[in-house]
Amino acid sequence: MESVIQNLSRTIRRAAGNGVFFGEVQYRPGGVCGPRVQSDFQIVVMEQGEASVEVDGALLHVPVRHAALMLPGRREYFRFTPDADTHHTWCAVHPHLVPDELGRRLALAPACQVLSGRLRTLIETGLSAPDADTPVAAGIIEHLGLAALCQYVFDAEVAHRARTEPEALRAALAFINNHLAEPLTLRAVAGAAYITPPHLIRLFRQYLGTTPARYWWQLRLERGVELLRETGLPIAEIAQRTGFRNPFHFSRMVKQRYQMSPRALRQAAWQ
């Protein structure tokens, strides 16, 4: 059996907490790691080079600028770039820290996907975290590890929606989000998506179970309530910023949804 770690050049950085570990390593050409049984939920990010990973007998290719998800209990054998150095980072989280729902989502996530900017930032932040010699420092690393796992699932879900939702629907949603404070019409939103208003309505009903108008008014209400709870902006200004015709219109929708006035809703949140 080959050695568990072979042709290791150097470990550059590491940060460990209570059940969470961030690491960065560089392998010489032809480096290998394994075979081993994975004990954690682990995200492996290829910064330079690539990896061919045998996971329970199946072959997984991890190109540069991609992230791979390793699940606990699976047998792995990594083979790195044969003719150049390989540099990769990782985040490992012990299963006892992972909530059941997150664990189920990770089990359904793809084994490899394109590395997102947010996931890269979380890994880099974990690597630069303070030494976990205090409970606070260990807590920082633990939460960063869980955030990285959540980000991996989120990236997978966004990519899935991009593959399954029509491009026109995504364009319409982006237009609504970017112009929420402005007067919106079916014709304007449909025009931004290069489709007709009837087609726009069909897409919203098929994929979102609502109409475009209901969607943007619900989004305006949610944004307005968020500003009520999190800022001290006057109610009239909140109504204007979120696209309501006037403060009375905003107040009426808040009362219909929450059975209290905007002022009472703010007071309840602040108390």
C-alpha positions as CSV (number, residue, x, y, z in Angstrom):
1,M,0.0,0.0,0.0
2,E,1.3,3.4,-0.9
3,S,1.9,5.9,1.9
4,V,-1.0,8.0,3.0
5,I,0.8,11.2,2.0
6,Q,3.5,11.1,-0.7
7,N,5.5,13.9,-2.5
8,L,4.3,16.5,0.0
9,S,6.1,19.8,-0.5
10,R,4.9,21.8,2.4
11,T,2.0,22.8,4.6
12,I,1.6,26.5,4.2
13,R,-1.0,27.5,6.7
14,R,-3.4,25.8,9.1
15,A,-6.1,26.9,11.6
16,A,-7.9,24.5,13.8
17,G,-10.9,24.8,16.1
18,N,-13.1,22.4,18.1
19,G,-13.9,19.9,15.3
20,V,-13.1,22.3,12.4
21,F,-9.9,22.5,10.5
22,F,-8.7,24.8,7.7
23,G,-5.5,23.9,5.8
24,E,-3.4,24.7,2.8
25,V,-0.9,22.4,1.2
26,Q,1.4,22.1,-1.8
27,Y,2.3,18.8,-3.5
28,R,5.3,18.1,-5.8
29,P,4.5,16.7,-9.2
30,G,2.8,13.3,-9.0
31,G,1.8,13.7,-5.3
32,V,-0.8,11.4,-3.8
33,C,-2.9,11.2,-0.6
34,G,-4.5,8.0,0.5
35,P,-6.1,5.6,0.4
36,R,-8.0,6.8,3.5
37,V,-11.5,6.8,4.9
38,Q,-12.9,10.3,5.2
39,S,-13.9,11.1,8.8
40,D,-15.3,14.7,8.2
41,F,-17.4,16.8,5.8
42,Q,-14.5,18.3,3.8
43,I,-14.3,20.9,1.0
44,V,-11.2,20.6,-1.1
45,V,-10.4,23.7,-3.3
46,M,-7.9,23.3,-6.2
47,E,-5.9,26.6,-6.3
48,Q,-3.3,25.3,-8.7
49,G,-3.2,22.0,-10.7
50,E,-5.8,19.4,-10.5
51,A,-6.7,16.1,-8.8
52,S,-8.0,12.7,-9.8
53,V,-9.8,11.3,-6.8
54,E,-11.1,7.7,-6.5
55,V,-14.1,7.8,-4.1
56,D,-15.6,4.4,-3.2
57,G,-14.3,3.0,-6.5
58,A,-15.7,5.9,-8.7
59,L,-13.4,8.4,-10.3
60,L,-13.8,12.2,-9.6
61,H,-11.9,14.8,-11.6
62,V,-11.3,18.1,-9.7
63,P,-10.0,20.9,-12.1
64,V,-8.3,24.1,-11.0
65,R,-10.6,26.7,-9.5
66,H,-13.2,24.0,-8.5
67,A,-14.3,22.8,-5.1
68,A,-14.9,19.2,-4.3
69,L,-17.0,17.9,-1.4
70,M,-15.9,14.8,0.5
71,L,-18.4,13.0,2.7
72,P,-17.7,11.1,5.9
73,G,-17.3,7.3,5.7
74,R,-16.2,7.2,2.1
75,R,-12.9,5.7,0.9
76,E,-10.7,8.2,-1.0
77,Y,-7.4,8.1,-2.9
78,F,-6.1,11.5,-4.3
79,R,-3.7,11.6,-7.2
80,F,-2.4,15.1,-8.0
81,T,-1.0,16.7,-11.2
82,P,1.8,14.4,-12.5
83,D,4.0,17.1,-14.2
84,A,3.5,20.2,-12.0
85,D,3.0,21.3,-8.5
86,T,-0.5,21.1,-7.0
87,H,-1.7,23.6,-4.5
88,H,-5.0,23.1,-2.7
89,T,-6.8,24.4,0.4
90,W,-9.5,22.7,2.4
91,C,-12.0,23.0,5.2
92,A,-13.0,19.9,7.3
93,V,-15.9,19.9,9.7
94,H,-16.5,17.0,12.1
95,P,-20.0,15.4,11.6
96,H,-21.1,16.1,15.2
97,L,-21.1,19.8,14.4
98,V,-23.2,19.6,11.2
99,P,-27.0,19.9,11.7
100,D,-29.1,17.1,10.3
101,E,-30.8,19.3,7.6
102,L,-27.4,20.6,6.4
103,G,-26.0,17.1,6.3
104,R,-29.0,15.9,4.1
105,R,-28.4,18.8,1.7
106,L,-24.7,18.1,1.5
107,A,-25.4,14.5,0.7
108,L,-27.5,15.6,-2.2
109,A,-25.0,18.3,-3.4
110,P,-22.7,17.7,-6.4
111,A,-19.3,16.2,-5.7
112,C,-17.5,18.9,-7.6
113,Q,-18.5,22.4,-8.8
114,V,-17.0,25.7,-9.8
115,L,-15.4,27.7,-7.0
116,S,-17.5,30.7,-6.1
117,G,-16.0,34.0,-4.8
118,R,-17.9,33.7,-1.5
119,L,-16.6,30.2,-0.8
120,R,-13.1,31.3,-1.6
121,T,-13.4,34.2,0.8
122,L,-14.7,31.9,3.6
123,I,-11.8,29.5,3.1
124,E,-9.3,32.3,3.1
125,T,-10.8,33.8,6.2
126,G,-10.7,30.5,8.0
127,L,-7.0,30.1,7.1
128,S,-6.2,33.5,8.5
129,A,-8.3,33.1,11.7
130,P,-6.6,33.5,15.1
131,D,-5.1,30.5,16.8
132,A,-7.9,28.6,18.6
133,D,-6.4,28.9,22.1
134,T,-9.5,30.6,23.5
135,P,-13.3,29.7,23.3
136,V,-14.0,32.8,21.2
137,A,-11.2,32.0,18.7
138,A,-12.4,28.4,18.4
139,G,-16.0,29.6,17.9
140,I,-14.9,31.8,15.0
141,I,-13.3,28.9,13.2
142,E,-16.2,26.6,14.0
143,H,-18.8,29.1,12.5
144,L,-16.6,29.7,9.5
145,G,-16.4,26.0,8.8
146,L,-20.2,25.7,9.0
147,A,-20.6,28.8,6.8
148,A,-18.3,27.2,4.2
149,L,-20.5,24.1,4.1
150,C,-23.7,26.2,3.8
151,Q,-22.1,28.2,1.0
152,Y,-21.2,25.1,-0.9
153,V,-24.9,24.0,-0.7
154,F,-26.1,27.4,-1.7
155,D,-23.8,27.5,-4.7
156,A,-25.1,24.1,-5.8
157,E,-28.7,25.3,-5.5
158,V,-28.0,28.5,-7.4
159,A,-26.3,26.5,-10.2
160,H,-29.3,24.1,-10.3
161,R,-31.8,26.9,-10.7
162,A,-29.7,28.4,-13.4
163,R,-29.8,25.1,-15.3
164,T,-33.6,24.5,-14.8
165,E,-35.1,28.0,-14.8
166,P,-35.5,29.8,-18.1
167,E,-33.1,32.6,-18.8
168,A,-36.0,34.9,-19.4
169,L,-37.3,34.3,-15.9
170,R,-33.9,35.0,-14.3
171,A,-33.7,38.2,-16.3
172,A,-37.1,39.3,-15.1
173,L,-36.3,38.6,-11.5
174,A,-33.0,40.5,-11.7
175,F,-34.8,43.5,-13.3
176,I,-37.4,43.5,-10.5
177,N,-34.8,43.4,-7.8
178,N,-32.7,46.2,-9.4
179,H,-35.7,48.5,-10.0
180,L,-37.9,47.7,-6.9
181,A,-38.2,51.4,-5.9
182,E,-39.3,52.4,-9.3
183,P,-42.8,52.1,-10.9
184,L,-43.0,48.6,-12.4
185,T,-45.3,47.4,-15.2
186,L,-45.7,44.0,-16.8
187,R,-44.6,45.5,-20.1
188,A,-41.4,46.9,-18.7
189,V,-40.5,43.7,-16.9
190,A,-41.3,41.6,-19.9
191,G,-39.3,43.9,-22.2
192,A,-36.3,43.5,-19.9
193,A,-36.6,39.7,-20.4
194,Y,-37.3,40.0,-24.2
195,I,-40.6,38.2,-23.9
196,T,-44.3,39.2,-24.1
197,P,-46.3,40.0,-20.9
198,P,-48.5,36.9,-21.3
199,H,-45.4,34.7,-21.5
200,L,-44.0,36.4,-18.4
201,I,-47.1,35.6,-16.5
202,R,-47.0,32.0,-17.6
203,L,-43.4,31.7,-16.5
204,F,-44.1,33.2,-13.0
205,R,-47.1,30.9,-12.5
206,Q,-45.2,27.8,-13.7
207,Y,-42.0,28.3,-11.7
208,L,-42.9,30.5,-8.8
209,G,-46.6,29.8,-8.3
210,T,-47.5,33.5,-8.4
211,T,-47.9,36.5,-10.8
212,P,-45.2,39.1,-11.5
213,A,-47.2,41.8,-9.7
214,R,-47.8,39.7,-6.6
215,Y,-44.2,38.8,-6.6
216,W,-42.9,42.4,-6.7
217,W,-45.4,43.7,-4.2
218,Q,-44.5,40.9,-1.8
219,L,-40.8,41.7,-2.3
220,R,-41.4,45.4,-1.6
221,L,-43.2,44.5,1.6
222,E,-40.4,42.3,2.8
223,R,-37.8,44.9,2.0
224,G,-39.9,47.6,3.8
225,V,-40.4,45.5,6.9
226,E,-36.7,44.7,7.0
227,L,-36.0,48.5,7.0
228,L,-38.6,49.0,9.7
229,R,-36.9,46.4,12.0
230,E,-33.3,47.2,11.2
231,T,-33.1,51.0,10.7
232,G,-34.5,54.2,12.1
233,L,-35.7,55.6,8.8
234,P,-39.0,57.4,8.8
235,I,-41.9,55.3,7.6
236,A,-42.6,57.7,4.7
237,E,-39.0,57.3,3.5
238,I,-39.1,53.5,3.8
239,A,-42.3,53.5,1.6
240,Q,-40.6,55.6,-1.0
241,R,-37.4,53.5,-1.0
242,T,-39.3,50.3,-1.5
243,G,-41.7,51.5,-4.3
244,F,-45.0,52.1,-2.5
245,R,-47.2,54.7,-3.9
246,N,-47.4,56.5,-0.5
247,P,-47.0,55.8,3.2
248,F,-50.7,54.8,3.6
249,H,-50.3,52.1,0.9
250,F,-47.3,50.7,2.8
251,S,-49.1,50.8,6.1
252,R,-52.2,49.1,4.7
253,M,-50.1,46.2,3.3
254,V,-48.2,45.9,6.6
255,K,-51.4,45.7,8.6
256,Q,-52.9,43.1,6.2
257,R,-49.8,40.9,6.6
258,Y,-48.8,41.4,10.2
259,Q,-52.1,42.6,11.8
260,M,-50.3,45.7,13.2
261,S,-49.2,49.1,12.1
262,P,-45.6,49.8,10.8
263,R,-44.9,51.7,14.0
264,A,-46.2,48.9,16.2
265,L,-44.2,46.4,14.2
266,R,-41.0,48.4,14.7
267,Q,-41.6,48.8,18.4
268,A,-42.2,45.1,18.8
269,A,-39.0,44.3,17.0
270,W,-36.9,46.8,19.0
271,Q,-38.3,45.7,22.3
